Amino acid sequence: MALRIDILTLFPQMFNGIFSESIIKKAVGRKLIELHTHNIRDYSLDKHRRVDDYSFGGGAGMVMMIEPIALCIEQLKSERKYDAVIFMAPDGKTFNQSKANQLSLYQNILILCGHYKGVDERVREFFVTEEISIGDYVLSGGEIAAMAVVDAIARIIPGVLNDESSALTDSYQNELLSSPVYTRPADYKGHKVPDILLSGHEQAISDWRFDQQLKRTKERRPDLLA
Ligand code: ADE
């Protein structure tokens, strides 16, 4: 059964690009993943379709109101059971490969993208089951972060990548960074590909690649080995 991801956003059109290109398009075409965007504005109770209001207690920035988001989530929840209701937020738990692996095993995921100064805290309290950040920086909204999460999930669903084993040898998939890769020409203006890769010795190549993984990880991300 396809993994279904519902995305709640004020900017559904931002997702058109990633849905219609590359890996995600392939995953959708192969019915391995189903993506649905929902415009939170369609659930506004206001005749002007407003979805935000001033922050109680004052301060700069508008806050996304609970009602439109609640109506949209309640509608979706009445249609199916969600394994996770995710809120993209810079103060969430930092996203990583192991989280992507876990999410890729779910059936139904709902992702809420916030904007403005934030969303009313009660949304987080009553509806959200996990909060995910894609790094220690602030984006103007959760959409680009949600795209990163959807992409990371989609590409590890079996059948999405042509060479399924390639997702498993990714950097991070075994807690190590990837080894370097080369293709033709074997000699680019005197810069040669390591001889071992041209040797045809499978075991020696595999040992070399593992050594390179360790070396790279030690040099670039020693924290992963700790
Ligand atoms: N929304 C704004 N900044 C974000 C971040 N770093 N991660 C996830 N969602 C966000």
Boltz pocket constraint, residues with backbone or C-beta under 6 A from the ligand:
constraints:
  - pocket:
      binder: B
      contacts: [[A, 88], [A, 89], [A, 90], [A, 114], [A, 132], [A, 133], [A, 134], [A, 135], [A, 136], [A, 137], [A, 138], [A, 139], [A, 140], [A, 141], [A, 142], [A, 145]]
      max_distance: 6.0
